């Protein structure tokens, strides 16, 4: 099996990825012409990159364009694994980063209503004894397109049960 650690990408791969990013419908023949390699070579390289998970064809919501509020929530926690596990199924927590500093977890949370962002943070973190500090900022501008797949889990999260009463 090929794993991502076995894969190093070279300049041809970079060129292929950048051509596909610009135009996902570009043909292998067109790519072959651009990078001056044979068409079967292009097919093999694309297959290799996809199989290793290095390159993804991903549809999602462009948060730069969509009418949605995004909060960046930094947490100081004794137990980042527990927190990451708890929020795995929350449809509003779209991604997270484990960090090396005092705030060791940074999450991106999206919702169309500011009051819902508060509820999401309250429900998931405010009463958790493993969360020592919480710092929230609202994103006011996104520089580049920022396309993220939405969690399409239709199961209710404990946070959105509180939305109706607010
Ligand atoms: Zn939730």
Backbone and ligand atoms as CSV (ligand in chain L), in Angstrom:
chain,resi,resn,atom,element,x,y,z
A,1,UNK,N,N,0.835,-1.207,0.000
A,1,UNK,CA,C,0.000,0.000,0.000
A,1,UNK,C,C,0.869,1.256,0.000
A,2,UNK,N,N,0.428,2.249,-0.724
A,2,UNK,CA,C,1.164,3.516,-0.743
A,2,UNK,C,C,0.656,4.401,0.395
A,3,UNK,N,N,1.537,4.906,1.190
A,3,UNK,CA,C,1.105,5.866,2.201
A,3,UNK,C,C,1.750,7.214,1.895
A,4,UNK,N,N,1.186,8.272,2.470
A,4,UNK,CA,C,1.652,9.606,2.110
A,4,UNK,C,C,3.121,9.804,2.493
A,5,UNK,N,N,3.592,9.084,3.509
A,5,UNK,CA,C,4.987,9.276,3.910
A,5,UNK,C,C,5.951,8.708,2.865
A,6,UNK,N,N,5.461,7.821,2.000
A,6,UNK,CA,C,6.321,7.270,0.954
A,6,UNK,C,C,6.367,8.172,-0.277
A,7,UNK,N,N,5.549,9.209,-0.279
A,7,UNK,CA,C,5.397,9.996,-1.485
A,7,UNK,C,C,6.100,11.330,-1.337
A,8,UNK,N,N,6.982,11.614,-2.256
A,8,UNK,CA,C,7.481,12.972,-2.306
A,8,UNK,C,C,7.012,13.546,-3.637
A,9,UNK,N,N,6.603,14.790,-3.624
A,9,UNK,CA,C,6.105,15.349,-4.873
A,9,UNK,C,C,7.190,16.194,-5.519
A,10,UNK,N,N,7.305,16.051,-6.823
A,10,UNK,CA,C,8.316,16.813,-7.547
A,10,UNK,C,C,7.650,17.965,-8.302
A,11,UNK,N,N,8.459,18.647,-9.105
A,11,UNK,CA,C,7.934,19.824,-9.804
A,11,UNK,C,C,6.849,19.487,-10.816
A,12,UNK,N,N,6.955,18.311,-11.441
A,12,UNK,CA,C,5.910,17.889,-12.389
A,12,UNK,C,C,4.589,17.713,-11.632
A,13,UNK,N,N,4.652,17.045,-10.470
A,13,UNK,CA,C,3.441,16.865,-9.670
A,13,UNK,C,C,2.835,18.222,-9.288
A,14,UNK,N,N,3.702,19.136,-8.867
A,14,UNK,CA,C,3.226,20.469,-8.468
A,14,UNK,C,C,2.521,21.156,-9.628
A,15,UNK,N,N,3.103,21.029,-10.804
A,15,UNK,CA,C,2.518,21.644,-11.994
A,15,UNK,C,C,1.151,21.003,-12.286
A,16,UNK,N,N,1.085,19.671,-12.186
A,16,UNK,CA,C,-0.180,18.963,-12.441
A,16,UNK,C,C,-1.247,19.428,-11.452
A,17,UNK,N,N,-0.875,19.491,-10.163
A,17,UNK,CA,C,-1.847,19.915,-9.145
A,17,UNK,C,C,-2.315,21.336,-9.419
A,18,UNK,N,N,-1.399,22.202,-9.784
A,18,UNK,CA,C,-1.797,23.590,-9.998
A,18,UNK,C,C,-2.689,23.735,-11.235
A,19,UNK,N,N,-2.432,22.936,-12.281
A,19,UNK,CA,C,-3.309,22.978,-13.464
A,19,UNK,C,C,-4.709,22.472,-13.117
A,20,UNK,N,N,-4.770,21.404,-12.327
A,20,UNK,CA,C,-6.073,20.844,-11.935
A,20,UNK,C,C,-6.838,21.789,-10.999
A,21,UNK,N,N,-6.095,22.505,-10.156
A,21,UNK,CA,C,-6.741,23.465,-9.265
A,21,UNK,C,C,-7.397,24.576,-10.058
A,22,UNK,N,N,-6.660,25.051,-11.081
A,22,UNK,CA,C,-7.165,26.149,-11.892
A,22,UNK,C,C,-8.384,25.713,-12.685
A,23,UNK,N,N,-8.340,24.478,-13.207
A,23,UNK,CA,C,-9.439,23.980,-14.029
A,23,UNK,C,C,-9.611,22.476,-13.807
A,24,UNK,N,N,-10.512,22.104,-12.885
A,24,UNK,CA,C,-10.686,20.680,-12.567
A,24,UNK,C,C,-11.142,19.839,-13.764
A,25,UNK,N,N,-11.634,20.500,-14.815
A,25,UNK,CA,C,-12.112,19.722,-15.959
A,25,UNK,C,C,-11.054,19.578,-17.057
A,26,UNK,N,N,-9.838,20.025,-16.798
A,26,UNK,CA,C,-8.756,19.908,-17.787
A,26,UNK,C,C,-8.490,18.421,-18.080
A,27,UNK,N,N,-8.214,18.090,-19.347
A,27,UNK,CA,C,-7.993,16.675,-19.703
A,27,UNK,C,C,-6.531,16.295,-19.472
A,28,UNK,N,N,-6.304,14.978,-19.386
A,28,UNK,CA,C,-4.938,14.480,-19.226
A,28,UNK,C,C,-4.072,14.880,-20.434
A,29,UNK,N,N,-4.698,14.885,-21.603
A,29,UNK,CA,C,-3.975,15.262,-22.822
A,29,UNK,C,C,-3.481,16.710,-22.728
A,30,UNK,N,N,-4.347,17.588,-22.250
A,30,UNK,CA,C,-3.959,19.001,-22.116
A,30,UNK,C,C,-2.849,19.167,-21.077
A,31,UNK,N,N,-2.977,18.424,-19.957
A,31,UNK,CA,C,-1.926,18.500,-18.935
A,31,UNK,C,C,-0.610,17.988,-19.509
A,32,UNK,N,N,-0.692,16.864,-20.242
A,32,UNK,CA,C,0.507,16.252,-20.841
A,32,UNK,C,C,1.254,17.268,-21.692
A,33,UNK,N,N,0.484,18.031,-22.479
A,33,UNK,CA,C,1.094,19.026,-23.353
A,33,UNK,C,C,1.803,20.106,-22.535
A,34,UNK,N,N,1.129,20.558,-21.459
A,34,UNK,CA,C,1.693,21.625,-20.619
A,34,UNK,C,C,2.983,21.204,-19.923
A,35,UNK,N,N,3.006,19.973,-19.401
A,35,UNK,CA,C,4.183,19.573,-18.614
A,35,UNK,C,C,5.179,18.735,-19.424
A,36,UNK,N,N,4.870,18.589,-20.703
A,36,UNK,CA,C,5.761,17.873,-21.625
A,36,UNK,C,C,6.074,16.441,-21.157
A,37,UNK,N,N,5.020,15.735,-20.792
A,37,UNK,CA,C,5.144,14.315,-20.460
A,37,UNK,C,C,4.031,13.588,-21.211
A,38,UNK,N,N,4.135,12.242,-21.278
A,38,UNK,CA,C,3.110,11.500,-22.023
A,38,UNK,C,C,1.792,11.469,-21.241
A,39,UNK,N,N,0.724,11.264,-21.972
A,39,UNK,CA,C,-0.588,11.250,-21.341
A,39,UNK,C,C,-0.735,10.118,-20.310
A,40,UNK,N,N,-0.237,8.877,-20.605
A,40,UNK,CA,C,-0.319,7.827,-19.573
A,40,UNK,C,C,0.464,8.180,-18.304
A,41,UNK,N,N,1.586,8.876,-18.476
A,41,UNK,CA,C,2.371,9.313,-17.310
A,41,UNK,C,C,1.536,10.230,-16.417
A,42,UNK,N,N,0.790,11.127,-17.065
A,42,UNK,CA,C,-0.054,12.059,-16.306
A,42,UNK,C,C,-1.109,11.276,-15.522
A,43,UNK,N,N,-1.749,10.324,-16.211
A,43,UNK,CA,C,-2.771,9.504,-15.551
A,43,UNK,C,C,-2.207,8.781,-14.332
A,44,UNK,N,N,-1.028,8.208,-14.488
A,44,UNK,CA,C,-0.404,7.469,-13.385
A,44,UNK,C,C,-0.062,8.388,-12.214
A,45,UNK,N,N,0.467,9.562,-12.557
A,45,UNK,CA,C,0.849,10.507,-11.504
A,45,UNK,C,C,-0.376,10.994,-10.723
A,46,UNK,N,N,-1.465,11.277,-11.448
A,46,UNK,CA,C,-2.682,11.745,-10.776
A,46,UNK,C,C,-3.214,10.651,-9.852
A,47,UNK,N,N,-3.208,9.409,-10.371
A,47,UNK,CA,C,-3.691,8.283,-9.572
A,47,UNK,C,C,-2.843,8.133,-8.297
A,48,UNK,N,N,-1.538,8.263,-8.443
A,48,UNK,CA,C,-0.622,8.118,-7.313
A,48,UNK,C,C,-0.893,9.200,-6.250
A,49,UNK,N,N,-1.069,10.446,-6.721
A,49,UNK,CA,C,-1.303,11.559,-5.796
A,49,UNK,C,C,-2.636,11.411,-5.058
A,50,UNK,N,N,-3.645,10.936,-5.786
A,50,UNK,CA,C,-4.954,10.752,-5.165
A,50,UNK,C,C,-4.924,9.617,-4.155
A,51,UNK,N,N,-4.277,8.513,-4.555
A,51,UNK,CA,C,-4.226,7.338,-3.695
A,51,UNK,C,C,-3.510,7.643,-2.386
A,52,UNK,N,N,-2.498,8.489,-2.470
A,52,UNK,CA,C,-1.739,8.855,-1.270
A,52,UNK,C,C,-2.475,9.908,-0.443
A,53,UNK,N,N,-3.563,10.433,-0.984
A,53,UNK,CA,C,-4.325,11.438,-0.246
A,53,UNK,C,C,-3.686,12.812,-0.277
A,54,UNK,N,N,-2.640,12.979,-1.105
A,54,UNK,CA,C,-1.961,14.274,-1.181
A,54,UNK,C,C,-2.821,15.265,-1.960
A,55,UNK,N,N,-3.471,14.753,-2.993
A,55,UNK,CA,C,-4.334,15.621,-3.786
A,55,UNK,C,C,-5.779,15.160,-3.646
A,56,UNK,N,N,-6.648,16.116,-3.373
A,56,UNK,CA,C,-8.068,15.809,-3.239
A,56,UNK,C,C,-8.878,16.625,-4.215
A,57,UNK,N,N,-9.889,15.985,-4.755
A,57,UNK,CA,C,-10.896,16.755,-5.472
A,57,UNK,C,C,-12.014,16.964,-4.469
A,58,UNK,N,N,-12.181,18.192,-4.028
A,58,UNK,CA,C,-13.091,18.422,-2.932
A,58,UNK,C,C,-14.060,19.558,-3.234
A,59,UNK,N,N,-15.336,19.256,-3.072
A,59,UNK,CA,C,-16.328,20.300,-3.187
A,59,UNK,C,C,-16.639,20.778,-1.786
A,60,UNK,N,N,-17.027,22.023,-1.654
A,60,UNK,CA,C,-17.349,22.528,-0.324
A,60,UNK,C,C,-17.920,23.922,-0.423
A,61,UNK,N,N,-18.143,24.497,0.735
A,61,UNK,CA,C,-18.676,25.847,0.819
A,61,UNK,C,C,-17.492,26.815,0.823
A,62,UNK,N,N,-17.540,27.826,-0.038
A,62,UNK,CA,C,-16.489,28.836,-0.014
A,62,UNK,C,C,-16.836,29.878,1.047
A,63,UNK,N,N,-16.130,29.808,2.172
A,63,UNK,CA,C,-16.466,30.663,3.309
A,63,UNK,C,C,-16.158,32.130,3.046
A,64,UNK,N,N,-15.334,32.392,2.042
A,64,UNK,CA,C,-15.064,33.786,1.670
A,64,UNK,C,C,-16.316,34.434,1.079
A,65,UNK,N,N,-17.137,33.608,0.417
A,65,UNK,CA,C,-18.299,34.121,-0.308
A,65,UNK,C,C,-19.602,33.886,0.461
A,66,UNK,N,N,-19.692,32.742,1.120
A,66,UNK,CA,C,-20.946,32.365,1.782
A,66,UNK,C,C,-21.298,33.348,2.894
A,67,UNK,N,N,-22.577,33.540,3.102
A,67,UNK,CA,C,-23.049,34.468,4.111
A,67,UNK,C,C,-23.088,33.744,5.468
A,68,UNK,N,N,-21.923,33.611,6.055
A,68,UNK,CA,C,-21.839,32.865,7.303
A,68,UNK,C,C,-20.777,33.513,8.188
A,69,UNK,N,N,-21.030,33.506,9.477
A,69,UNK,CA,C,-20.048,34.071,10.414
A,69,UNK,C,C,-19.074,32.985,10.835
A,70,UNK,N,N,-17.821,33.378,10.934
A,70,UNK,CA,C,-16.819,32.411,11.370
A,70,UNK,C,C,-16.126,32.954,12.606
A,71,UNK,N,N,-16.041,32.120,13.610
A,71,UNK,CA,C,-15.296,32.495,14.814
A,71,UNK,C,C,-14.065,31.618,14.905
A,72,UNK,N,N,-12.979,32.235,15.322
A,72,UNK,CA,C,-11.810,31.440,15.670
A,72,UNK,C,C,-11.772,31.379,17.186
A,73,UNK,N,N,-11.837,30.174,17.701
A,73,UNK,CA,C,-11.898,29.996,19.142
A,73,UNK,C,C,-10.635,29.289,19.602
A,74,UNK,N,N,-9.877,29.970,20.441
A,74,UNK,CA,C,-8.647,29.384,20.977
A,74,UNK,C,C,-8.923,28.866,22.378
A,75,UNK,N,N,-8.471,27.680,22.639
A,75,UNK,CA,C,-8.710,27.070,23.941
A,75,UNK,C,C,-7.381,26.694,24.585
A,76,UNK,N,N,-7.360,26.858,25.894
A,76,UNK,CA,C,-6.256,26.269,26.657
A,76,UNK,C,C,-6.864,25.086,27.385
A,77,UNK,N,N,-6.374,23.916,27.076
A,77,UNK,CA,C,-6.972,22.724,27.670
A,77,UNK,C,C,-5.915,21.718,28.110
A,78,UNK,N,N,-6.263,21.004,29.177
A,78,UNK,CA,C,-5.392,19.931,29.668
A,78,UNK,C,C,-5.536,18.672,28.830
A,79,UNK,N,N,-6.597,18.632,28.050
A,79,UNK,CA,C,-6.927,17.374,27.395
A,79,UNK,C,C,-7.435,17.600,25.969
A,80,UNK,N,N,-6.532,18.029,25.077
A,80,UNK,CA,C,-6.978,18.333,23.707
A,80,UNK,C,C,-7.620,17.131,23.001
A,81,UNK,N,N,-7.123,15.929,23.274
A,81,UNK,CA,C,-7.688,14.752,22.599
A,81,UNK,C,C,-9.163,14.579,22.966
A,82,UNK,N,N,-9.467,14.787,24.243
A,82,UNK,CA,C,-10.861,14.644,24.684
A,82,UNK,C,C,-11.753,15.671,23.978
A,83,UNK,N,N,-11.271,16.914,23.916
A,83,UNK,CA,C,-12.045,17.977,23.272
A,83,UNK,C,C,-12.245,17.651,21.791
A,84,UNK,N,N,-11.174,17.247,21.115
A,84,UNK,CA,C,-11.280,16.956,19.681
A,84,UNK,C,C,-12.254,15.815,19.446
A,85,UNK,N,N,-12.252,14.863,20.334
A,85,UNK,CA,C,-13.166,13.743,20.205
A,85,UNK,C,C,-14.613,14.181,20.422
A,86,UNK,N,N,-14.821,15.060,21.398
A,86,UNK,CA,C,-16.179,15.515,21.702
A,86,UNK,C,C,-16.785,16.331,20.552
A,87,UNK,N,N,-15.949,17.122,19.864
A,87,UNK,CA,C,-16.504,18.021,18.848
A,87,UNK,C,C,-16.537,17.401,17.453
A,88,UNK,N,N,-16.046,16.170,17.333
A,88,UNK,CA,C,-15.975,15.502,16.031
A,88,UNK,C,C,-17.292,15.564,15.263
A,89,UNK,N,N,-18.400,15.440,15.979
A,89,UNK,CA,C,-19.694,15.359,15.299
A,89,UNK,C,C,-20.485,16.656,15.328
A,90,UNK,N,N,-19.880,17.718,15.831
A,90,UNK,CA,C,-20.601,18.996,15.829
A,90,UNK,C,C,-20.538,19.575,14.421
A,91,UNK,N,N,-21.705,19.816,13.789
A,91,UNK,CA,C,-21.692,20.275,12.404
A,91,UNK,C,C,-21.172,21.698,12.218
A,92,UNK,N,N,-21.014,22.460,13.324
A,92,UNK,CA,C,-20.599,23.867,13.197
A,92,UNK,C,C,-19.107,24.071,13.399
A,93,UNK,N,N,-18.456,23.068,13.968
A,93,UNK,CA,C,-17.021,23.187,14.183
A,93,UNK,C,C,-16.333,22.588,12.967
A,94,UNK,N,N,-15.841,23.483,12.095
A,94,UNK,CA,C,-15.458,23.010,10.766
A,94,UNK,C,C,-14.022,22.542,10.660
A,95,UNK,N,N,-13.160,23.045,11.520
A,95,UNK,CA,C,-11.806,22.498,11.528
A,95,UNK,C,C,-11.105,22.955,12.795
A,96,UNK,N,N,-9.971,22.371,13.054
A,96,UNK,CA,C,-9.238,22.739,14.248
A,96,UNK,C,C,-7.758,22.480,14.080
A,97,UNK,N,N,-7.007,23.168,14.911
A,97,UNK,CA,C,-5.563,23.013,14.874
A,97,UNK,C,C,-5.081,22.762,16.297
A,98,UNK,N,N,-4.184,21.820,16.462
A,98,UNK,CA,C,-3.498,21.684,17.734
A,98,UNK,C,C,-2.259,22.557,17.662
A,99,UNK,N,N,-2.047,23.359,18.712
A,99,UNK,CA,C,-0.974,24.349,18.683
A,99,UNK,C,C,0.039,24.093,19.788
A,100,UNK,N,N,1.194,24.718,19.657
A,100,UNK,CA,C,2.263,24.485,20.622
A,100,UNK,C,C,2.243,25.480,21.785
A,101,UNK,N,N,1.442,26.530,21.707
A,101,UNK,CA,C,1.519,27.591,22.727
A,101,UNK,C,C,0.643,27.356,23.945
A,102,UNK,N,N,0.396,28.438,24.695
A,102,UNK,CA,C,-0.468,28.379,25.876
A,102,UNK,C,C,-1.879,27.967,25.472
A,103,UNK,N,N,-2.374,28.644,24.448
A,103,UNK,CA,C,-3.626,28.178,23.847
A,103,UNK,C,C,-3.231,27.038,22.912
A,104,UNK,N,N,-3.628,25.833,23.266
A,104,UNK,CA,C,-3.106,24.691,22.510
A,104,UNK,C,C,-4.099,24.087,21.525
A,105,UNK,N,N,-5.242,24.736,21.405
A,105,UNK,CA,C,-6.234,24.268,20.447
A,105,UNK,C,C,-6.890,25.489,19.822
A,106,UNK,N,N,-6.985,25.516,18.509
A,106,UNK,CA,C,-7.634,26.631,17.828
A,106,UNK,C,C,-8.672,26.052,16.889
A,107,UNK,N,N,-9.913,26.497,17.034
A,107,UNK,CA,C,-11.003,25.907,16.257
A,107,UNK,C,C,-11.657,26.952,15.378
A,108,UNK,N,N,-12.144,26.529,14.224
A,108,UNK,CA,C,-12.944,27.400,13.371
A,108,UNK,C,C,-14.392,26.951,13.474
A,109,UNK,N,N,-15.235,27.893,13.862
A,109,UNK,CA,C,-16.644,27.582,14.069
A,109,UNK,C,C,-17.476,28.476,13.163
A,110,UNK,N,N,-18.405,27.886,12.437
A,110,UNK,CA,C,-19.221,28.662,11.495
A,110,UNK,C,C,-20.697,28.543,11.819
A,111,UNK,N,N,-21.377,29.681,11.765
A,111,UNK,CA,C,-22.828,29.692,11.906
A,111,UNK,C,C,-23.321,31.023,11.346
A,112,UNK,N,N,-24.604,31.071,10.967
A,112,UNK,CA,C,-25.093,32.317,10.393
A,112,UNK,C,C,-25.483,33.333,11.461
A,113,UNK,N,N,-25.568,32.924,12.718
A,113,UNK,CA,C,-26.002,33.848,13.769
A,113,UNK,C,C,-24.971,33.941,14.891
A,114,UNK,N,N,-24.684,35.187,15.281
A,114,UNK,CA,C,-23.707,35.429,16.348
A,114,UNK,C,C,-24.125,34.753,17.652
A,115,UNK,N,N,-25.438,34.845,17.963
A,115,UNK,CA,C,-25.886,34.261,19.241
A,115,UNK,C,C,-25.721,32.751,19.237
A,116,UNK,N,N,-25.809,32.148,18.048
A,116,UNK,CA,C,-25.601,30.701,17.977
A,116,UNK,C,C,-24.133,30.333,18.206
A,117,UNK,N,N,-23.246,31.191,17.725
A,117,UNK,CA,C,-21.819,30.945,17.984
A,117,UNK,C,C,-21.571,30.907,19.492
A,118,UNK,N,N,-22.206,31.843,20.213
A,118,UNK,CA,C,-22.074,31.859,21.674
A,118,UNK,C,C,-22.594,30.575,22.300
A,119,UNK,N,N,-23.750,30.138,21.807
A,119,UNK,CA,C,-24.351,28.919,22.365
A,119,UNK,C,C,-23.452,27.708,22.107
A,120,UNK,N,N,-22.901,27.639,20.892
A,120,UNK,CA,C,-22.034,26.509,20.543
A,120,UNK,C,C,-20.840,26.455,21.510
A,121,UNK,N,N,-20.248,27.624,21.752
A,121,UNK,CA,C,-19.074,27.684,22.637
A,121,UNK,C,C,-19.460,27.362,24.081
A,122,UNK,N,N,-20.610,27.911,24.509
A,122,UNK,CA,C,-21.076,27.612,25.870
A,122,UNK,C,C,-21.306,26.129,26.070
A,123,UNK,N,N,-22.046,25.557,25.144
A,123,UNK,CA,C,-22.426,24.147,25.304
A,123,UNK,C,C,-21.229,23.215,25.276
A,124,UNK,N,N,-20.276,23.516,24.405
A,124,UNK,CA,C,-19.174,22.568,24.255
A,124,UNK,C,C,-18.018,22.806,25.223
A,125,UNK,N,N,-17.790,24.064,25.613
A,125,UNK,CA,C,-16.543,24.328,26.334
A,125,UNK,C,C,-16.665,24.995,27.697
A,126,UNK,N,N,-17.690,25.873,27.899
A,126,UNK,CA,C,-17.656,26.727,29.097
A,126,UNK,C,C,-17.735,25.938,30.403
A,127,UNK,N,N,-18.429,24.838,30.408
A,127,UNK,CA,C,-18.542,24.100,31.672
A,127,UNK,C,C,-17.625,22.891,31.745
A,128,UNK,N,N,-16.680,22.834,30.804
A,128,UNK,CA,C,-15.773,21.693,30.800
A,128,UNK,C,C,-14.578,22.000,31.706
A,129,UNK,N,N,-14.406,21.238,32.780
A,129,UNK,CA,C,-13.288,21.516,33.707
A,129,UNK,C,C,-11.908,21.359,33.056
A,130,UNK,N,N,-11.843,20.646,31.933
A,130,UNK,CA,C,-10.559,20.511,31.233
A,130,UNK,C,C,-10.227,21.718,30.366
A,131,UNK,N,N,-11.191,22.627,30.199
A,131,UNK,CA,C,-10.928,23.845,29.425
A,131,UNK,C,C,-10.595,24.966,30.404
A,132,UNK,N,N,-9.370,25.448,30.348
A,132,UNK,CA,C,-8.912,26.437,31.322
A,132,UNK,C,C,-9.166,27.864,30.857
A,133,UNK,N,N,-8.986,28.097,29.568
A,133,UNK,CA,C,-9.195,29.445,29.028
A,133,UNK,C,C,-9.827,29.360,27.652
A,134,UNK,N,N,-10.677,30.353,27.345
A,134,UNK,CA,C,-11.317,30.419,26.025
A,134,UNK,C,C,-11.142,31.829,25.484
A,135,UNK,N,N,-10.756,31.911,24.248
A,135,UNK,CA,C,-10.614,33.223,23.620
A,135,UNK,C,C,-11.259,33.163,22.236
A,136,UNK,N,N,-12.239,34.039,22.003
A,136,UNK,CA,C,-12.937,33.990,20.727
A,136,UNK,C,C,-12.764,35.282,19.944
A,137,UNK,N,N,-12.511,35.139,18.651
A,137,UNK,CA,C,-12.481,36.294,17.750
A,137,UNK,C,C,-13.371,35.974,16.556
A,138,UNK,N,N,-14.070,37.000,16.067
A,138,UNK,CA,C,-14.857,36.820,14.853
A,138,UNK,C,C,-13.974,37.181,13.651
A,139,UNK,N,N,-13.979,36.335,12.651
A,139,UNK,CA,C,-13.209,36.606,11.427
A,139,UNK,C,C,-13.927,37.723,10.664
A,140,UNK,N,N,-13.199,38.801,10.355
A,140,UNK,CA,C,-13.839,39.929,9.677
A,140,UNK,C,C,-13.530,39.968,8.182
A,141,UNK,N,N,-12.520,39.254,7.756
A,141,UNK,CA,C,-12.194,39.226,6.328
A,141,UNK,C,C,-11.381,37.966,6.049
A,142,UNK,N,N,-11.690,37.310,4.945
A,142,UNK,CA,C,-10.896,36.154,4.526
A,142,UNK,C,C,-10.156,36.559,3.265
A,143,UNK,N,N,-8.857,36.410,3.263
A,143,UNK,CA,C,-8.045,36.945,2.172
A,143,UNK,C,C,-8.255,36.157,0.868
A,144,UNK,N,N,-8.129,34.829,0.948
A,144,UNK,CA,C,-8.264,34.004,-0.256
A,144,UNK,C,C,-9.520,33.143,-0.177
A,145,UNK,N,N,-9.924,32.578,-1.317
A,145,UNK,CA,C,-11.009,31.608,-1.292
A,145,UNK,C,C,-10.692,30.556,-0.236
A,146,UNK,N,N,-11.705,30.151,0.482
A,146,UNK,CA,C,-11.501,29.214,1.594
A,146,UNK,C,C,-12.630,28.190,1.537
A,147,UNK,N,N,-12.347,27.127,0.791
A,147,UNK,CA,C,-13.394,26.145,0.516
A,147,UNK,C,C,-13.266,24.984,1.492
A,148,UNK,N,N,-14.309,24.777,2.256
A,148,UNK,CA,C,-14.282,23.677,3.219
A,148,UNK,C,C,-15.535,22.833,3.060
A,149,UNK,N,N,-15.384,21.518,3.155
A,149,UNK,CA,C,-16.577,20.680,3.110
A,149,UNK,C,C,-17.352,20.864,4.406
A,150,UNK,N,N,-18.669,20.934,4.304
A,150,UNK,CA,C,-19.489,21.054,5.490
A,150,UNK,C,C,-19.760,19.661,6.041
A,151,UNK,N,N,-19.911,19.584,7.339
A,151,UNK,CA,C,-20.292,18.328,7.972
A,151,UNK,C,C,-21.783,18.112,7.702
A,152,UNK,N,N,-22.080,17.089,6.948
A,152,UNK,CA,C,-23.471,16.884,6.550
A,152,UNK,C,C,-24.194,15.914,7.482
A,153,UNK,N,N,-23.584,15.688,8.610
A,153,UNK,CA,C,-24.198,14.876,9.647
A,153,UNK,C,C,-25.532,15.507,10.054
A,154,UNK,N,N,-26.612,14.787,9.885
A,154,UNK,CA,C,-27.913,15.392,10.180
A,154,UNK,C,C,-28.344,15.128,11.619
A,155,UNK,N,N,-27.542,14.330,12.309
A,155,UNK,CA,C,-27.843,14.075,13.717
A,155,UNK,C,C,-27.727,15.387,14.475
A,156,UNK,N,N,-28.618,15.609,15.421
A,156,UNK,CA,C,-28.562,16.837,16.211
A,156,UNK,C,C,-27.345,16.818,17.122
A,157,UNK,N,N,-26.758,17.982,17.286
A,157,UNK,CA,C,-25.671,18.113,18.246
A,157,UNK,C,C,-26.284,18.708,19.512
A,158,UNK,N,N,-25.625,18.524,20.659
A,158,UNK,CA,C,-26.194,19.068,21.898
A,158,UNK,C,C,-26.289,20.594,21.852
A,159,UNK,N,N,-25.449,21.228,20.997
A,159,UNK,CA,C,-25.506,22.696,20.946
A,159,UNK,C,C,-26.734,23.203,20.182
A,160,UNK,N,N,-27.113,22.530,19.079
A,160,UNK,CA,C,-28.228,23.135,18.332
A,160,UNK,C,C,-29.593,22.848,18.943
A,161,UNK,N,N,-29.631,21.965,19.912
A,161,UNK,CA,C,-30.899,21.803,20.650
A,161,UNK,C,C,-31.231,23.064,21.429
A,162,UNK,N,N,-30.199,23.859,21.739
A,162,UNK,CA,C,-30.411,25.087,22.501
A,162,UNK,C,C,-30.783,26.285,21.619
A,163,UNK,N,N,-30.618,26.140,20.300
A,163,UNK,CA,C,-30.844,27.297,19.424
A,163,UNK,C,C,-32.277,27.808,19.508
A,164,UNK,N,N,-33.227,26.863,19.539
A,164,UNK,CA,C,-34.637,27.259,19.454
A,164,UNK,C,C,-35.074,28.104,20.652
A,165,UNK,N,N,-34.510,27.816,21.824
A,165,UNK,CA,C,-34.943,28.540,23.007
A,165,UNK,C,C,-34.289,29.914,23.133
A,166,UNK,N,N,-33.406,30.253,22.173
A,166,UNK,CA,C,-32.749,31.567,22.240
A,166,UNK,C,C,-33.171,32.466,21.084
L,1,ZN,ZN,ZN,-22.264,21.208,18.605
